[in-house]
Amino acid sequence: MKKNRMAWNGSRLMVAAALTALIAAPAAARDDDEDRPGDRLEGRAGHEQAQIRRGFEINPVPLNLAGKSVGMVGLGSYLVNTGGCNDCHTNPSYLPGHDPFLGQPEQINATGFLAGGQHFGPVTVSSNITPDKHGKPAGLTRDEFIRTMRTGHNPHDPKGQILQVMPWPAFGKKLDRDLSAIYDYLSAIPSRL
């Protein structure tokens, strides 16, 4: 437990330092704030910075940021942790006595965070979407992950099988950048294999 607390505190310090650098850096120098033709909207950079900051505030687990874009991980955390992913991919979703649906103060089950195992009917069970030993969320490459989110077919499943319960039709409408940010965040969380 003490080792986990030290890792968590170290992760928080690393995030704080990275966020300070990210916020202080001029917009043109940030790799997570690329402008593409037709992509620039008034206030977009400030809005995205707020989402990134909020993503780190609401993240419930230590993160491995080595070699990752801090901005993309923060944005991914915002999208995952405000998108209901925990409700289906963590079992149980909340610690005992901390279920907000029962009027209790919310505390996410960080130990089982996004490790799957939630049952939906007799045959459907949510997937573990934490990184595998190669750092790939659910064992998927970035391209496979984005394709799965767009089509509902996980390439590891039999041909023609479509994900049930998973709201892939809604997630599939997100921008490639958003889906990449989700992938980056999922690759930064602890593995629960």
C-alpha positions in Angstrom: 0.0 0.0 0.0 2.8 2.4 0.9 4.5 1.7 -2.5 1.3 2.4 -4.3 0.8 5.7 -2.4 4.4 6.7 -3.2 3.8 5.9 -6.9 0.5 7.9 -6.8 2.2 10.9 -5.2 5.1 10.7 -7.7 2.6 10.6 -10.5 0.7 13.6 -9.1 4.0 15.6 -8.9 4.9 14.6 -12.5 1.5 15.7 -13.7 1.6 19.0 -11.8 5.1 19.8 -13.4 3.9 18.8 -16.8 0.7 20.9 -16.5 2.7 23.9 -15.4 5.0 23.6 -18.4 2.0 23.0 -20.8 0.1 26.0 -19.6 3.2 28.2 -19.7 4.3 27.1 -23.2 3.2 29.3 -26.1 0.4 27.7 -28.1 2.6 27.3 -31.2 5.1 25.2 -29.2 2.6 22.6 -27.9 2.4 19.3 -29.6 -1.1 18.8 -28.3 -2.5 22.0 -29.7 -1.8 21.5 -33.4 -3.8 23.7 -35.7 -5.1 22.3 -39.0 -6.9 24.3 -41.7 -10.5 24.9 -40.6 -9.8 23.5 -37.1 -9.2 26.8 -35.3 -12.2 28.1 -33.4 -12.4 31.2 -31.3 -11.2 30.2 -27.8 -10.6 26.6 -28.7 -7.2 26.5 -27.1 -8.4 27.9 -23.8 -11.4 25.6 -23.8 -9.2 22.5 -24.5 -6.7 23.6 -21.8 -9.6 23.7 -19.3 -10.6 20.2 -20.4 -7.0 19.0 -19.9 -6.8 20.5 -16.5 -10.1 19.1 -15.5 -9.1 15.7 -16.8 -6.1 15.6 -14.4 -8.3 16.8 -11.6 -10.8 14.0 -12.0 -8.4 11.2 -12.9 -8.7 8.5 -10.1 -5.4 6.6 -10.7 -1.7 7.1 -11.0 -0.5 7.7 -14.6 2.5 6.7 -16.6 3.3 9.8 -18.6 6.7 8.7 -19.9 6.9 9.3 -23.7 3.3 10.6 -23.8 1.8 14.0 -24.7 0.6 15.4 -21.3 -2.1 17.4 -23.1 -3.5 14.3 -25.0 -3.5 12.2 -21.8 -5.3 15.0 -19.9 -7.9 15.4 -22.7 -8.4 11.7 -22.8 -8.9 11.6 -19.0 -11.5 14.3 -19.4 -13.3 12.4 -22.1 -13.2 9.0 -20.3 -14.0 10.3 -16.9 -16.9 12.4 -18.0 -18.1 9.9 -20.6 -19.4 7.1 -18.3 -16.6 4.6 -19.1 -16.2 3.7 -15.4 -19.9 2.8 -15.1 -19.5 -0.2 -17.4 -15.8 -1.0 -17.4 -15.1 -1.0 -13.7 -16.7 -3.7 -11.4 -17.8 -2.5 -9.0 -17.7 1.1 -10.3 -17.5 2.6 -6.8 -16.1 1.7 -3.4 -18.5 0.4 -0.8 -20.2 3.4 0.8 -19.2 5.7 -2.1 -21.9 5.1 -4.7 -23.3 8.5 -5.9 -26.4 6.8 -7.2 -27.2 5.9 -3.6 -26.6 9.5 -2.4 -23.2 8.6 -1.1 -20.0 10.7 -1.6 -18.4 9.4 -4.9 -15.2 7.4 -4.8 -14.3 5.4 -7.8 -13.0 1.9 -7.4 -9.4 2.7 -8.4 -8.1 -0.8 -7.9 -10.5 -2.2 -10.6 -10.5 1.0 -12.7 -11.5 0.0 -16.3 -10.6 -3.6 -15.8 -14.0 -4.8 -17.0 -16.0 -7.6 -15.6 -19.4 -5.8 -15.4 -22.2 -8.2 -16.4 -25.0 -7.1 -18.7 -27.4 -10.0 -19.0 -26.4 -13.7 -19.2 -23.6 -13.4 -21.8 -22.3 -9.9 -22.2 -19.4 -8.8 -19.9 -17.5 -5.5 -20.2 -14.0 -5.7 -21.5 -10.8 -4.9 -19.6 -9.6 -1.8 -21.4 -6.4 -1.2 -19.4 -3.0 -1.6 -21.1 -1.6 -5.0 -21.9 2.1 -5.9 -21.3 3.0 -3.8 -24.4 1.1 -0.8 -23.2 -1.8 -1.2 -25.7 -5.3 -0.6 -24.2 -7.4 -3.8 -24.5 -4.5 -5.2 -26.6 -5.4 -2.9 -29.5 -3.2 -0.6 -31.5 -4.3 3.0 -31.9 -5.7 2.3 -35.4 -7.5 -0.9 -34.2 -9.0 1.1 -31.2 -10.3 3.9 -33.4 -11.7 1.4 -36.0 -13.4 -0.5 -33.1 -14.9 2.7 -31.8 -16.2 3.5 -35.3 -17.5 0.1 -36.4 -18.3 -1.7 -33.2 -16.1 -4.7 -34.2 -13.1 -5.6 -32.1 -10.5 -7.3 -34.4 -9.8 -9.8 -31.6 -13.5 -11.0 -31.8 -14.9 -13.4 -34.5 -15.7 -11.8 -37.8 -19.1 -10.2 -37.9 -19.4 -9.9 -34.1 -20.5 -6.4 -33.0 -20.0 -5.0 -29.5 -23.2 -5.0 -27.6 -24.1 -2.5 -24.8 -20.9 -0.4 -25.6 -22.1 2.9 -27.0 -19.7 2.7 -29.9 -22.2 4.4 -32.3 -22.0 7.6 -30.1 -18.2 7.3 -29.4 -17.6 6.6 -33.1 -18.8 10.1 -34.0 -16.0 11.7 -32.0 -13.1 13.4 -33.8 -10.0 11.3 -34.5 -8.2 13.6 -32.1 -10.6 12.8 -29.3 -10.4 9.0 -29.9 -6.6 9.3 -30.0 -6.7 11.2 -26.7 -8.8 8.5 -25.1 -6.3 5.9 -26.4 -3.4 7.9 -24.9 -5.1 8.1 -21.5 -6.0 4.4 -21.5 -2.4 3.6 -22.3 -1.2 5.8 -19.3 -3.4 4.1 -16.6 -2.3 1.1 -14.6 -2.7 -2.3 -16.2 -5.2 -4.6 -14.5 -4.4 -7.8 -16.3 
